[in-house]
Amino acid sequence: MYVLETESAAEKFCREHQVAVPQLTSIDESLHYLKGESRYRVERSFDRLQQGFREFLLTIAEVDLSDLKSRHYSGYKLHHYTQQGQLKIARAFRKVRLLSKAFPQSITEREFLRIDRRGK
């Protein structure tokens, strides 16, 4: 016996019970959706930041309470911020990247202690 329907049983159930079905375009999006994460890489990365790094970035961004969508939000997630707050965070991240590019790759703390004494 062949099934001629193009709609799966799950799709039919969702339609009948008015369950919203997300439109996912790739297996990666599906995996992030199942884990309860955003499908957008920047939002996922921000949400996963360690607390110290997040606080550092938010300090550089100079965000304040007016940049939060609600005063009840913690600010730990990117979607907690208004569009203006998100743009402040994006600009702060760009500053961090530019600062990082100003130095050679793979430098160590010890190299900051090496000072050429010619200027004395």
N, C-alpha and C positions, 0 to 999 in steps of 0.2 A: 504494500500500500504506500502510495506517495503522498506527501503533504504538499499542497500547492500554495499554502499561505506564505507570504513573505514576512509576516510578523511573527517574532518568536513568542513563546509563552510568557516570558518575562516582560516583553514589551506590551503584550496584551494585558497582563495583570496591572502594569503601571498605568496604562491608559484607562482601564476600567476603574481603578481606585484613585485616580488623579494624583499619582506619585510623580514628582518632577524627576526627569531623567537628564543627567548632565550630558552635554555634547562633548565627548572626549575624542581627540583626533589621533592619539598615539598611545602606545603601551606605557610610555613614561608618564603621560598625563593620567592614565588609569591607575598606575601604581601610586602616584602622589595623592590622587583622589581617595583611594582606599586607605591610605595612611593618615588621611585627614589634613594633608598639607596643601598649600597653594600649588596651582599648576605653573605659576610664574617663578622663575629661578631667583630673581632678585628678592621677591617677598619671602621665599623659602630661606634664602641665605640670611636675610635680616632676622627673621624669626628664630633661626638657630644660633645666632651669635651668642657667645659667652657674655655674661652680664657686664664684665669689665670693658670688653670691646664695645658693647652696645652703648654703655654710658659715655665712653670716650667719643664715639661717633656723634652721639646726641649733644654732647658738650660743644663739639666743633660746629655742629649744625645750629646751635643756639635756639633750639626749639623750646617753647614754653607751653603753659597750659592752654593757651588759645589755639595751639596747633593740634590739640587732641580733638577728636570728633565729639567726645563726651568726657566730662570731668571724672567719670567713673572708670575710664579705661586706664590701664597701667602703663601703656606705652611700650610694652614688650613686643607687640606685633606691629608690622608696618601698616596694616589696615586700621589701626587705632588712630592714625593721623589723618588730618585733612589733606587735601591735595597740596595746599601751601606747605604744610609740614613735611609731606613726602618730598617735595621739591627741595626744601632746605636740607633734608637728609641726603638727597642725591648730590647736591652741590658740595656738601661736606665730604662725602665719599670721594668725589672727584678731586678735592683738595688733597686728601690723604694719598690718592694715587699719584698725583703730580709731585707731591713731596717725596714719595717712595722712588719715583723715577729719577729724581735729582741725584740719587746716590747710586754707586755701583751695586750690582746684584750680589747677593750672598756675603754681605759685610758682617763683621762680628763686633761685639761690644769692645773687645780688646783693641780693635783698630781705631776706635775713638780716643783711646789713650795714647796713641802714637802721634806725637806732635813734633813737627819740624821746628827746631829751636833757632833757626836763622834770624827770625824777627827780633831777637833780643838785642 
